């Protein structure tokens, strides 16, 4: 009796597994990129924030491209792609978040906000226009803001590129 139930389960589950695998292109990153999508373009994200860090635009744009290269099979081209990212950096701020007894910041937070327009030429309904923000906290006891800023921006760019990639390709 037990063998029949086990055999019946195998006969039922095997086709279900094969059907589920054929329903799209999935990767271990959770991305679901349609098989017909082959190319993407990433335009330069201009920095329109009030406080401008000279290298932020280029580093953010490159971080987004790197995320796409590492987590998809898409080829990045300059124009006329199956999908496109464009936008601008709209805010860069440095604010204290934890005040110590001597009226000094115990922790300071850097926040970057990016406005992104994603256009999908193959499935226009999947496009979006949205703002994304990410931040990192640091202590001035570990060094000046200038000495920590490069590392913090790298971490923020990593967070932002993940949020944007997931919104476009993982529907998270």
C-alpha positions in Angstrom: 0.0 0.0 0.0 2.8 2.4 1.0 4.6 1.7 -2.3 1.5 2.6 -4.3 1.1 5.9 -2.6 4.7 6.7 -3.0 4.6 5.8 -6.7 1.4 7.8 -7.2 3.1 10.9 -5.6 6.0 10.6 -7.9 3.8 10.3 -11.0 1.9 13.4 -9.9 4.8 15.5 -8.7 7.2 14.9 -11.6 4.9 16.6 -14.3 4.2 19.5 -11.9 8.0 20.1 -11.4 8.6 20.0 -15.2 5.7 22.4 -15.8 6.9 24.8 -13.2 10.4 24.9 -14.7 9.0 25.8 -18.1 7.1 28.9 -17.0 9.8 31.4 -17.4 13.5 32.1 -17.0 14.5 32.2 -13.4 17.9 32.6 -11.8 19.2 31.9 -8.3 19.0 35.7 -7.7 15.2 35.6 -7.8 15.2 37.5 -11.1 12.5 36.6 -13.6 13.7 38.0 -17.0 11.7 37.0 -20.0 13.6 34.9 -22.4 13.0 37.2 -25.3 14.7 40.1 -23.4 18.3 40.2 -24.6 19.6 43.8 -24.2 19.3 46.7 -21.7 20.6 50.2 -21.7 21.6 52.2 -18.6 21.8 55.9 -19.1 24.1 58.1 -17.1 22.4 59.2 -13.8 23.0 62.9 -13.4 23.4 64.3 -9.9 20.8 67.0 -9.3 21.1 66.9 -5.5 21.7 70.1 -3.6 24.9 68.7 -2.1 26.9 67.3 -5.0 29.6 64.6 -4.6 31.6 64.7 -7.9 32.0 61.0 -8.3 28.5 59.9 -7.1 26.8 59.9 -10.5 29.4 57.8 -12.3 29.8 55.3 -9.4 26.0 54.8 -9.1 25.6 54.3 -12.8 28.4 51.8 -12.8 27.0 50.0 -9.7 23.7 49.5 -11.5 25.4 48.2 -14.6 27.5 45.8 -12.5 24.4 44.5 -10.8 22.9 43.7 -14.2 26.1 42.1 -15.5 26.4 39.9 -12.4 22.8 38.9 -11.9 21.4 38.5 -15.4 22.3 37.3 -18.8 21.4 40.7 -20.4 23.8 42.5 -22.7 24.3 46.2 -21.8 24.2 48.4 -24.9 24.0 52.2 -25.4 20.6 52.6 -27.2 17.6 50.8 -28.7 17.6 48.0 -26.1 14.7 45.8 -25.0 14.7 47.7 -21.7 16.1 51.0 -20.4 17.1 52.6 -17.1 17.3 56.3 -16.8 17.0 58.9 -14.1 18.8 61.2 -11.8 20.2 61.5 -8.2 17.7 63.8 -6.5 19.1 63.9 -3.0 22.3 63.4 -1.0 22.1 64.3 2.6 24.3 64.0 5.8 22.3 64.2 9.0 22.9 63.4 12.7 20.7 60.6 14.0 22.0 60.0 17.5 23.0 63.0 19.6 25.4 62.5 22.6 25.3 64.4 25.9 27.8 67.0 24.6 25.4 68.1 21.7 27.6 66.2 19.2 26.4 63.5 16.8 27.1 60.0 18.0 25.9 58.6 14.7 25.5 60.4 11.4 23.5 59.1 8.4 24.3 59.6 4.7 21.2 59.1 2.5 21.0 59.0 -1.3 17.8 59.2 -3.2 17.6 58.3 -6.9 14.6 58.8 -9.2 14.5 55.9 -11.7 12.5 55.4 -14.9 12.5 51.8 -16.2 11.1 51.2 -19.6 10.4 47.7 -20.9 10.0 47.8 -24.7 8.7 44.2 -24.8 6.2 44.5 -22.0 5.4 48.2 -21.4 3.1 47.4 -18.5 6.2 46.3 -16.5 7.8 49.7 -16.7 7.9 52.1 -13.7 9.0 55.5 -12.5 9.9 55.6 -8.9 12.3 57.0 -6.3 14.6 54.8 -4.3 16.5 55.7 -1.1 19.3 54.0 0.8 21.4 55.1 3.7 24.4 54.2 5.9 25.2 55.3 9.4 28.7 56.1 10.6 30.4 57.5 13.6 32.7 60.5 13.4 34.9 58.8 16.1 36.1 56.5 13.3 37.4 59.4 11.2 36.2 62.4 9.3 33.3 62.2 6.9 35.7 62.7 4.0 37.7 59.7 5.1 34.6 57.4 5.3 32.5 58.8 2.5 33.9 56.7 -0.4 33.2 53.4 1.5 29.8 54.5 2.6 28.8 55.6 -0.9 29.9 52.3 -2.3 27.6 50.5 0.2 24.7 52.8 -0.6 25.1 52.3 -4.3 25.1 48.5 -3.7 21.8 48.8 -1.8 20.2 51.1 -4.4 21.2 48.9 -7.3 19.8 45.9 -5.6 16.5 47.7 -4.9 16.2 48.9 -8.5 17.2 45.5 -10.0 14.7 43.7 -7.8 11.9 46.1 -8.7 12.6 45.7 -12.4 13.3 41.9 -12.6 12.1 40.2 -9.4 8.9 42.0 -8.7 9.8 42.5 -5.1 
